Amino acid sequence: MWDRGPARAGGRLLRARGRILAALAVLTAGLLTFHRVVPNSVGRLGSLLESFLPWLGLAVPLLLVLALIRRSALALVALLLPAAAWTHLFGGLLLPAGSPGPRDLTVVQHNVSDENPDPASTARALAAAEPDLIALQELLPEAVPAYEKALRADYPHHEVRGTVGLWSKHPLTGARALDIKPRGITEPWNRGLRAEVRTPHGRVAAYVVHLPSVRIRPTGLASAWRDESARRLGSAVAAEPVRHVILMGDLNATVHDRALTPLTSRLTTPPRGFALSFPAAFPVARIDQVMARSATVHAIRTLPRTKSDHVPVTARITLR
């Protein structure tokens, strides 16, 4: 009689490895679908996961290759779960945008970097997209004249408060600094601007903001100041009397990060386009955002790189 012991042992090993792969697939699907369940109480792990949530999709092709190598039907079936979860969350971002309409505005959002060696060329690159509004962050006082000169012809209206600025083809009124400074910051800090834009389609309250930076440390994500600033900004948007609102800014967070709930619960976000904007050398996340109220933000996309460590993004907005 043939001794089938080794063959049976090998089959059990393949089945065990298949179950491990299936479990990993189910875990990936669970993290994608129920990422809000991951707690933020320790190291803000939930926000850290949500910052890179789309990248969980890379687990699908990796597990697929391993499942094929292991010849595990169980793992292959289980992979349908993360594939479906990722498609539900992010598949729409891959679809093309619709055609421009008569009530559309185009905006550009860019953190120009306080170490930008050539602000004039950066300004010209942004203007080449022919937007209605250009929102900038990390504006140094000594660099503002370069932006003013390069944009003056096509953007005669502009306002600067602190290190943020707004350039517009349409008249601006009611410009003021926006108080989103966290209580723990004691030094001078002004990174918010609110102004009304008199567009051909009516008044729009434009917000230009730069939320505090975050750091990834051994203890987790250090984001307390950013989270507090986001809450203050959300309260300002909630109290805004103008019906149409467009928010443009370096929020130092992705739209899936629960820290932005005070904003994403009140404002619409783009359903099309990944537009990864940071870091410019190898973008892994879109932390430069365009959101709106009583308006639809259509596809968001990146523009060619400038001398900044961020990639500029542009979005089309239809007022409702």
C-alpha positions as CSV (number, residue, x, y, z in Angstrom):
1,M,0.0,0.0,0.0
2,W,1.2,3.5,-0.9
3,D,2.2,5.6,2.1
4,R,0.1,8.8,1.7
5,G,1.2,10.4,5.0
6,P,3.4,13.1,3.6
7,A,0.9,14.0,0.9
8,R,-1.9,14.3,3.5
9,A,0.4,16.4,5.7
10,G,1.2,18.6,2.7
11,G,-2.5,19.0,1.9
12,R,-3.2,20.0,5.5
13,L,-0.4,22.6,5.4
14,L,-1.8,24.1,2.2
15,R,-5.3,24.3,3.7
16,A,-3.9,25.9,6.8
17,R,-2.0,28.5,4.8
18,G,-5.2,29.1,2.7
19,R,-7.1,29.8,5.9
20,I,-4.5,32.3,7.0
21,L,-4.7,34.1,3.7
22,A,-8.5,34.1,3.9
23,A,-8.3,35.5,7.4
24,L,-6.0,38.3,6.2
25,A,-8.4,39.1,3.4
26,V,-11.3,39.3,5.9
27,L,-9.2,41.5,8.2
28,T,-8.4,43.9,5.3
29,A,-12.1,44.1,4.3
30,G,-13.0,44.8,8.0
31,L,-10.4,47.6,8.3
32,L,-11.7,49.2,5.1
33,T,-15.4,48.9,6.0
34,F,-15.2,49.5,9.7
35,H,-12.2,51.8,10.0
36,R,-14.2,54.1,12.3
37,V,-14.3,51.3,14.8
38,V,-10.5,51.5,15.2
39,P,-10.0,53.5,18.4
40,N,-8.3,56.9,18.5
41,S,-7.8,56.7,22.3
42,V,-4.3,55.2,21.9
43,G,-1.9,57.0,19.6
44,R,-4.8,58.1,17.4
45,L,-4.5,54.8,15.6
46,G,-7.8,55.4,13.9
47,S,-6.7,58.6,12.3
48,L,-3.4,57.1,11.3
49,L,-5.2,54.2,9.5
50,E,-7.6,56.6,7.8
51,S,-4.7,58.8,6.5
52,F,-3.5,55.9,4.3
53,L,-6.8,54.0,3.9
54,P,-6.7,53.7,0.1
55,W,-3.3,52.0,0.3
56,L,-5.0,49.0,2.0
57,G,-6.1,48.1,-1.5
58,L,-2.5,46.9,-2.2
59,A,-3.2,43.9,0.0
60,V,-5.6,42.6,-2.6
61,P,-3.2,41.9,-5.4
62,L,-0.6,40.7,-2.9
63,L,-3.0,38.2,-1.3
64,L,-4.2,37.2,-4.8
65,V,-0.7,36.2,-5.8
66,L,-0.2,34.2,-2.6
67,A,-3.6,32.5,-2.9
68,L,-2.7,31.4,-6.5
69,I,0.6,30.1,-5.3
70,R,-1.1,28.2,-2.5
71,R,-3.9,27.1,-4.8
72,S,-6.4,28.1,-2.1
73,A,-10.0,28.4,-3.3
74,L,-11.0,29.6,0.1
75,A,-8.5,32.5,0.0
76,L,-9.6,33.4,-3.5
77,V,-13.3,33.6,-2.5
78,A,-12.4,35.6,0.7
79,L,-10.5,38.2,-1.5
80,L,-13.8,39.2,-3.0
81,L,-14.6,41.0,0.3
82,P,-11.7,43.5,0.4
83,A,-12.0,44.0,-3.3
84,A,-15.6,44.9,-3.0
85,A,-15.0,47.1,0.1
86,W,-12.2,49.0,-1.7
87,T,-14.3,49.5,-4.9
88,H,-17.2,50.8,-2.8
89,L,-15.0,53.3,-1.0
90,F,-12.7,54.4,-3.8
91,G,-13.8,53.0,-7.1
92,G,-15.8,56.2,-7.9
93,L,-12.6,58.2,-7.7
94,L,-11.4,56.5,-10.8
95,L,-14.4,57.4,-13.0
96,P,-14.2,60.4,-15.4
97,A,-15.8,63.7,-14.5
98,G,-18.8,65.2,-16.3
99,S,-18.7,68.1,-18.6
100,P,-18.4,71.7,-17.3
101,G,-21.6,73.6,-16.8
102,P,-22.6,77.3,-17.0
103,R,-22.7,77.7,-13.2
104,D,-19.2,76.3,-12.6
105,L,-16.2,77.8,-10.8
106,T,-12.7,76.4,-11.0
107,V,-10.4,76.7,-8.0
108,V,-6.8,75.9,-7.3
109,Q,-5.5,75.0,-3.9
110,H,-1.7,75.0,-3.2
111,N,0.6,75.1,-0.2
112,V,3.4,77.0,-1.9
113,S,6.0,76.2,0.9
114,D,7.8,78.8,2.9
115,E,11.0,77.5,1.4
116,N,9.9,78.1,-2.2
117,P,12.9,79.6,-4.1
118,D,10.8,80.8,-7.0
119,P,7.4,82.1,-6.1
120,A,6.9,84.0,-9.4
121,S,7.2,80.8,-11.4
122,T,4.9,79.0,-9.0
123,A,2.3,81.8,-9.4
124,R,2.5,81.5,-13.2
125,A,2.1,77.8,-13.1
126,L,-1.1,78.0,-11.0
127,A,-2.5,80.8,-13.2
128,A,-2.0,78.6,-16.3
129,A,-4.9,76.4,-15.1
130,E,-7.1,79.5,-15.5
131,P,-9.0,79.1,-12.3
132,D,-11.5,81.6,-10.9
133,L,-9.9,81.3,-7.4
134,I,-6.4,80.6,-6.2
135,A,-5.9,79.7,-2.5
136,L,-2.4,79.7,-1.1
137,Q,-0.8,78.7,2.2
138,E,2.7,79.3,3.7
139,L,2.9,82.8,2.2
140,L,6.0,84.6,3.6
141,P,5.6,88.4,3.8
142,E,8.7,88.8,1.6
143,A,7.2,86.5,-1.1
144,V,3.8,88.1,-1.3
145,P,4.9,90.9,-3.7
146,A,6.1,88.2,-6.2
147,Y,2.7,86.6,-6.2
148,E,1.0,89.9,-6.5
149,K,3.0,90.9,-9.5
150,A,2.7,87.6,-11.3
151,L,-1.0,87.3,-10.8
152,R,-2.1,91.0,-11.0
153,A,-3.2,90.9,-14.7
154,D,-5.6,88.0,-14.4
155,Y,-6.4,88.1,-10.7
156,P,-6.9,91.8,-9.8
157,H,-8.6,91.0,-6.5
158,H,-6.7,89.4,-3.6
159,E,-6.5,89.3,0.1
160,V,-3.8,88.0,2.4
161,R,-4.1,87.3,6.1
162,G,-1.1,86.0,8.0
163,T,0.4,83.2,5.9
164,V,-2.7,82.4,3.7
165,G,-4.0,84.3,0.7
166,L,-6.8,84.3,-1.9
167,W,-6.5,85.6,-5.5
168,S,-9.7,86.0,-7.5
169,K,-11.0,87.0,-10.9
170,H,-14.1,88.3,-9.2
171,P,-14.4,91.1,-6.6
172,L,-13.8,90.2,-3.0
173,T,-15.5,91.8,0.0
174,G,-15.7,91.3,3.7
175,A,-12.3,89.8,4.0
176,R,-11.2,89.0,7.6
177,A,-8.8,86.7,9.5
178,L,-10.4,83.5,10.7
179,D,-9.6,82.4,14.2
180,I,-8.8,78.7,14.1
181,K,-5.7,78.9,16.3
182,P,-5.4,76.1,18.9
183,R,-5.3,77.2,22.5
184,G,-1.9,75.6,23.0
185,I,-0.1,77.8,20.5
186,T,1.1,80.9,22.2
187,E,3.1,82.6,19.5
188,P,1.6,84.7,16.7
189,W,-0.3,82.4,14.4
190,N,-2.8,83.4,11.6
191,R,-3.6,80.7,9.1
192,G,-7.2,81.3,8.2
193,L,-9.0,83.7,5.9
194,R,-12.6,84.3,5.0
195,A,-13.8,86.5,2.2
196,E,-17.0,86.9,0.1
197,V,-16.5,86.4,-3.7
198,R,-19.0,88.2,-5.9
199,T,-19.3,85.6,-8.7
200,P,-21.6,85.9,-11.7
201,H,-23.7,83.2,-10.0
202,G,-24.1,84.9,-6.7
203,R,-22.2,85.4,-3.4
204,V,-19.8,82.7,-2.2
205,A,-18.0,82.6,1.1
206,A,-14.5,81.5,0.4
207,Y,-12.4,80.0,3.2
208,V,-8.6,79.6,2.9
209,V,-7.0,77.7,5.7
210,H,-3.9,75.8,6.9
211,L,-4.5,73.5,9.8
212,P,-1.6,72.5,12.1
213,S,0.8,69.9,11.0
214,V,0.8,66.3,12.4
215,R,3.7,64.1,13.2
216,I,4.0,60.3,13.2
217,R,5.9,59.3,16.4
218,P,6.6,56.0,18.2
219,T,3.6,56.7,20.4
220,G,1.3,57.2,17.4
221,L,-0.1,60.2,15.5
222,A,0.5,63.6,17.2
223,S,-2.5,65.6,15.9
224,A,-4.2,67.3,18.9
225,W,-3.6,70.8,17.5
226,R,-4.9,69.9,14.1
227,D,-8.0,68.2,15.5
228,E,-8.8,71.2,17.7
229,S,-8.3,73.6,14.7
230,A,-10.6,71.5,12.6
231,R,-13.3,71.7,15.2
232,R,-12.9,75.5,15.4
233,L,-13.1,75.7,11.6
234,G,-16.2,73.5,11.6
235,S,-17.9,75.8,14.0
236,A,-17.1,78.8,11.8
237,V,-18.5,77.1,8.7
238,A,-21.7,76.1,10.6
239,A,-22.2,79.8,11.6
240,E,-21.5,81.1,8.1
241,P,-24.6,83.1,6.9
242,V,-23.8,83.0,3.2
243,R,-25.4,80.0,1.5
244,H,-22.6,79.0,-0.8
245,V,-19.3,78.1,0.8
246,I,-16.1,77.0,-0.7
247,L,-13.3,75.8,1.6
248,M,-9.8,75.4,0.2
249,G,-6.8,74.5,2.3
250,D,-3.9,72.4,3.5
251,L,-5.8,70.5,6.1
252,N,-3.0,68.1,7.0
253,A,-5.6,65.3,6.8
254,T,-7.4,63.1,4.3
255,V,-11.1,63.3,3.9
256,H,-11.5,59.9,5.5
257,D,-9.7,61.0,8.7
258,R,-12.3,61.3,11.4
259,A,-10.6,64.5,12.6
260,L,-12.2,66.2,9.7
261,T,-15.7,65.1,10.6
262,P,-16.6,68.7,11.7
263,L,-16.0,69.7,8.1
264,T,-17.0,66.6,6.1
265,S,-20.3,66.4,7.9
266,R,-21.2,69.9,6.7
267,L,-19.4,70.1,3.3
268,T,-19.3,68.0,0.2
269,T,-16.0,66.5,-1.0
270,P,-14.9,65.5,-4.6
271,P,-16.3,62.1,-5.7
272,R,-13.8,61.8,-8.5
273,G,-10.0,61.9,-8.5
274,F,-7.4,60.8,-6.0
275,A,-5.2,63.9,-6.5
276,L,-2.5,62.8,-4.1
277,S,-0.7,66.0,-3.1
278,F,1.9,65.2,-0.4
279,P,4.9,64.9,-0.3
280,A,5.6,66.2,-3.8
281,A,8.5,63.8,-4.4
282,F,6.3,60.8,-3.9
283,P,2.7,61.7,-3.0
284,V,1.0,59.2,-0.7
285,A,-2.0,61.2,0.5
286,R,-4.2,64.1,-0.5
287,I,-4.1,66.6,2.4
288,D,-4.8,69.6,0.2
289,Q,-8.6,69.7,0.1
290,V,-11.5,71.5,-1.7
291,M,-14.9,71.3,-0.1
292,A,-18.2,73.1,-0.5
293,R,-21.6,73.8,0.8
294,S,-24.7,74.2,-1.4
295,A,-22.5,73.2,-4.3
296,T,-21.1,70.1,-5.9
297,V,-17.3,69.6,-6.0
298,H,-16.6,67.6,-9.1
299,A,-13.4,65.8,-10.0
300,I,-10.3,67.0,-8.3
301,R,-6.9,66.5,-10.0
302,T,-3.3,67.5,-9.5
303,L,-1.4,70.1,-11.5
304,P,2.2,69.9,-12.5
305,R,4.7,70.2,-9.7
306,T,6.1,73.5,-8.5
307,K,9.0,74.3,-6.3
308,S,6.9,73.4,-3.2
309,D,6.9,70.2,-1.2
310,H,3.1,69.9,-2.0
311,V,1.5,69.3,-5.4
312,P,-1.2,71.8,-6.4
313,V,-4.7,70.5,-6.9
314,T,-7.6,72.0,-8.9
315,A,-11.3,71.2,-8.7
316,R,-14.5,72.2,-10.6
317,I,-17.4,73.4,-8.4
318,T,-21.0,73.8,-9.5
319,L,-23.2,76.1,-7.3
320,R,-26.6,74.8,-6.5
